[in-house]
Amino acid sequence: MSDLWNGLPDEPHRSDWHWIEDGDGLRPLLWRGDDWPEPADRRSWRDGFAMLEPADLRNGRYHGRVMMPPVVAARFRLDVMFATA
């Protein structure tokens, strides 16, 4: 892990949850990759109701993908999609 992170996950084309640590602490954030259904929201992070650009997290530390069962990950993804509708 580098001290200077570019704000992108390991596989930026793929939407998934990732562990990020910054001034707000260690928390899971949803990365919306090229496979995200809404084109305007692709290549951004979701933190609750806030959208973050990769540049917003350059001073953070990337700890990798959140490992969770696919059914759980799909449910969280749907919850985020409907919360923004």
C-alpha positions as CSV (number, residue, x, y, z in Angstrom):
1,M,0.0,0.0,0.0
2,S,1.4,3.4,-1.0
3,D,1.2,6.5,1.1
4,L,0.0,8.4,-2.0
5,W,-3.2,6.7,-3.2
6,N,-4.9,7.9,-6.4
7,G,-8.4,7.4,-5.0
8,L,-9.2,4.4,-7.3
9,P,-9.8,0.8,-6.1
10,D,-7.8,-2.2,-7.4
11,E,-10.3,-2.9,-10.1
12,P,-11.9,0.4,-11.1
13,H,-14.1,-1.1,-13.8
14,R,-16.0,-3.2,-11.2
15,S,-18.5,-1.9,-8.7
16,D,-18.0,-3.2,-5.2
17,W,-17.5,-2.3,-1.5
18,H,-14.0,-1.3,-0.3
19,W,-12.3,-0.4,3.0
20,I,-11.1,3.2,3.0
21,E,-9.4,5.1,5.8
22,D,-9.2,8.8,6.0
23,G,-10.1,11.7,8.3
24,D,-13.5,10.1,9.0
25,G,-11.9,6.9,10.1
26,L,-12.0,3.4,8.6
27,R,-15.2,2.6,6.8
28,P,-16.6,0.7,3.9
29,L,-17.4,2.8,0.8
30,L,-19.2,1.7,-2.4
31,W,-17.2,2.2,-5.6
32,R,-19.4,2.6,-8.6
33,G,-17.4,1.3,-11.6
34,D,-18.1,1.0,-15.3
35,D,-20.7,-1.7,-14.6
36,W,-22.9,0.7,-12.6
37,P,-26.4,1.1,-14.2
38,E,-26.5,4.9,-14.0
39,P,-23.8,6.3,-16.3
40,A,-23.7,9.7,-14.5
41,D,-22.8,8.0,-11.2
42,R,-19.9,5.8,-12.6
43,R,-16.3,6.2,-11.4
44,S,-17.3,7.7,-8.0
45,W,-17.5,6.6,-4.3
46,R,-20.7,6.6,-2.3
47,D,-20.5,7.5,1.4
48,G,-24.0,7.5,2.8
49,F,-25.7,10.2,0.9
50,A,-22.5,11.9,-0.2
51,M,-20.8,11.2,-3.5
52,L,-17.0,11.4,-3.5
53,E,-14.7,11.7,-6.5
54,P,-11.5,9.7,-6.5
55,A,-9.5,13.0,-6.0
56,D,-11.5,13.5,-2.7
57,L,-9.8,10.5,-1.2
58,R,-6.2,11.0,-2.3
59,N,-5.1,11.6,1.3
60,G,-6.9,8.4,2.4
61,R,-5.6,4.8,2.6
62,Y,-7.0,2.0,0.6
63,H,-7.2,-1.3,2.5
64,G,-8.9,-3.5,-0.2
65,R,-12.3,-5.0,-1.1
66,V,-14.8,-5.8,1.6
67,M,-15.3,-9.5,1.6
68,M,-19.0,-10.3,2.0
69,P,-21.3,-13.0,0.5
70,P,-22.6,-12.0,-2.9
71,V,-26.3,-12.0,-1.7
72,V,-25.4,-9.5,1.1
73,A,-23.4,-7.3,-1.4
74,A,-26.3,-7.3,-3.8
75,R,-28.7,-6.2,-1.1
76,F,-26.5,-3.3,0.0
77,R,-26.1,-2.3,-3.6
78,L,-29.9,-2.2,-4.1
79,D,-30.3,-0.2,-0.8
80,V,-27.8,2.4,-2.1
81,M,-29.5,2.6,-5.5
82,F,-33.0,3.0,-4.1
83,A,-31.8,5.6,-1.5
84,T,-30.6,7.8,-4.3
85,A,-33.7,7.5,-6.5
